[in-house]
Amino acid sequence: MSIGRTDLNLLKVFEAVYEDRNLILAGKRLNLTQSAVSHALRRLRELVGDELFMRMGKGMVPTGRATAMAPILLDSLRRIEDALGVKPFSPDASRRRFVLAANDHVTEVIIAPLSRALQKAAPGVDLVIRPSTRLDLAEQIDLGRIDLALGIFSQVPARLNSRTLMSQGESILMGKGHPASRRKLTLRDLAKYPLVTLSVGGEEEGAVGGFIIERGLARQSEMFDRRALETALLESKQVPRLRVTVPHALAIPALLRDTDMLSIVPASLALALAKNGDLIRRPPPYQAGSETMRAVWHRRDDHDVGHVWLREMIAQTARAAEEALE
């Protein structure tokens, strides 16, 4: 076996499983899913030619080969960490501050539940939220002033990396007493009743096709599928009236209250805003597109253990938000 062909991250998996004797606990320590730990352990078994750990009850028991390997491997890992100055990231003891870029939709749907999760898992970790609508977003990521940007991006330059968080369609919101609240929405309703839409930048800010491109990063400016709406109404020779366009999603409930307006918003936002009972959500009466929310960061942070941990926490929170839509 050549050490040059060995993924040294597998040794961290060995360490965690050996010390915790449980795949779930090892995964929590490494911020990996149980399946990811199992996959890594399988690769290590193939590499070594030994089972290394045998399942017994709910735990894992090391084989004789693993027991013989452990003292040398664990001591070597400690020496490597000491030589490199690498300290294992401990969420429960960390006092790190992360700067995220997000709009108020993402703050409502992702950041709020993330903050509650951090309160339990990492009470000393602080979050600072910057607006993802700022025109120098890409520059702030390049300069290291923003750790992660969360949103919908159609284009990510090579110097940045990204991770898919969730996909969602659109919903239509209306006040509880709206004339159409007791029946299925129709295309005629979307032409008859004025609309509230979300937009964080138009052509005057350089938006093209609903996206603003800056330093190679294309972020969404219009938070609804305008083309799908206009195409659907064009077929019936009707035109929508965009009566109010706002940059802040959390202003929508106040705008819809005691009016006959409708609002087209991302499905996860509609679910969150309708929870208090003042608003009603409905599926659109046309085929709207699906948008994918992503986390974007600079590649220099790819292997930062704290950064990796936070990305996984965000991904778990987003998965829960997506599952709530089903």
BELPELIN-V112900 format. One record per residue. N is the residue number from 1. RES is the residue in one small letter. PSI is psi in whole degrees, -180 to 180 (none if undefined). Layout:
BEGIN
((N RES PSI) (N RES PSI))
END
This chain:
BEGIN
((1 m 131) (2 s 129) (3 i -24) (4 g -20) (5 r 7) (6 t 130) (7 d 109) (8 l -16) (9 n -24) (10 l -28) (11 l -32) (12 k -34) (13 v -44) (14 f -46) (15 e -47) (16 a -44) (17 v -40) (18 y -41) (19 e -35) (20 d -23) (21 r 29) (22 n 130) (23 l -37) (24 i -46) (25 l -39) (26 a -41) (27 g -41) (28 k -40) (29 r -40) (30 l -4) (31 n 43) (32 l 156) (33 t 162) (34 q -38) (35 s -36) (36 a -39) (37 v -43) (38 s -41) (39 h -44) (40 a -40) (41 l -37) (42 r -42) (43 r -40) (44 l -38) (45 r -43) (46 e -37) (47 l -43) (48 v -29) (49 g 31) (50 d 153) (51 e -29) (52 l -49) (53 f 138) (54 m 137) (55 r 131) (56 m 111) (57 g -127) (58 k 5) (59 g -176) (60 m 131) (61 v 128) (62 p 145) (63 t 175) (64 g -38) (65 r -44) (66 a -40) (67 t -36) (68 a -36) (69 m -35) (70 a -52) (71 p -41) (72 i -46) (73 l -46) (74 l -39) (75 d -39) (76 s -40) (77 l -43) (78 r -42) (79 r -41) (80 i -45) (81 e -41) (82 d -41) (83 a -38) (84 l -8) (85 g 25) (86 v 124) (87 k 127) (88 p 138) (89 f 121) (90 s 103) (91 p -42) (92 d -16) (93 a -8) (94 s 146) (95 r 31) (96 r 151) (97 r 129) (98 f 139) (99 v 120) (100 l 148) (101 a 126) (102 a 149) (103 n 180) (104 d -24) (105 h -51) (106 v -36) (107 t -41) (108 e -44) (109 v -36) (110 i -52) (111 i -40) (112 a -52) (113 p -30) (114 l -43) (115 s -40) (116 r -38) (117 a -39) (118 l -33) (119 q -32) (120 k -45) (121 a -31) (122 a 72) (123 p -19) (124 g -6) (125 v 132) (126 d 149) (127 l 138) (128 v 125) (129 i 122) (130 r 153) (131 p 128) (132 s -4) (133 t -7) (134 r 142) (135 l -16) (136 d 29) (137 l -51) (138 a -39) (139 e -41) (140 q -36) (141 i -43) (142 d -38) (143 l -6) (144 g 14) (145 r -15) (146 i 126) (147 d -42) (148 l 138) (149 a 130) (150 l 130) (151 g -160) (152 i 118) (153 f 128) (154 s -14) (155 q 128) (156 v 122) (157 p 162) (158 a -27) (159 r -13) (160 l 160) (161 n 163) (162 s 162) (163 r 132) (164 t 132) (165 l -51) (166 m 157) (167 s 146) (168 q 156) (169 g -150) (170 e 159) (171 s 164) (172 i 131) (173 l 149) (174 m 160) (175 g 159) (176 k -32) (177 g 18) (178 h 144) (179 p -26) (180 a 11) (181 s -18) (182 r 12) (183 r 174) (184 k 136) (185 l 149) (186 t 167) (187 l -33) (188 r -36) (189 d -39) (190 l -20) (191 a -32) (192 k -45) (193 y 134) (194 p 156) (195 l 148) (196 v 125) (197 t 160) (198 l 129) (199 s 131) (200 v 16) (201 g 138) (202 g -160) (203 e -30) (204 e -24) (205 e 6) (206 g 15) (207 a 136) (208 v 121) (209 g 31) (210 g 9) (211 f 146) (212 i 126) (213 i 127) (214 e 122) (215 r 37) (216 g -8) (217 l 119) (218 a 113) (219 r 149) (220 q 136) (221 s -41) (222 e 126) (223 m 34) (224 f 160) (225 d 86) (226 r -41) (227 r -44) (228 a -42) (229 l -50) (230 e -36) (231 t -43) (232 a -42) (233 l -29) (234 l -36) (235 e -28) (236 s 13) (237 k 44) (238 q 156) (239 v 130) (240 p 151) (241 r 113) (242 l 87) (243 r -42) (244 v 127) (245 t 123) (246 v 154) (247 p -7) (248 h 116) (249 a -35) (250 l -3) (251 a -12) (252 i -45) (253 p -43) (254 a -36) (255 l -34) (256 l -20) (257 r 128) (258 d 32) (259 t 171) (260 d 18) (261 m 156) (262 l 157) (263 s 133) (264 i 118) (265 v 164) (266 p 145) (267 a -39) (268 s -35) (269 l -42) (270 a -43) (271 l -43) (272 a -43) (273 l -24) (274 a -3) (275 k -29) (276 n -5) (277 g -6) (278 d -20) (279 l 155) (280 i 136) (281 r 145) (282 r 151) (283 p 149) (284 p 147) (285 p 32) (286 y 168) (287 q 97) (288 a 154) (289 g 166) (290 s 137) (291 e 148) (292 t 121) (293 m 138) (294 r 157) (295 a 134) (296 v 135) (297 w 169) (298 h 143) (299 r -21) (300 r -19) (301 d 8) (302 d -41) (303 h 11) (304 d 117) (305 v -37) (306 g -39) (307 h -43) (308 v -43) (309 w -46) (310 l -40) (311 r -38) (312 e -39) (313 m -42) (314 i -43) (315 a -41) (316 q -41) (317 t -42) (318 a -39) (319 r -40) (320 a -38) (321 a -39) (322 e -40) (323 e -30) (324 a -20) (325 l -18) (326 e none))
END
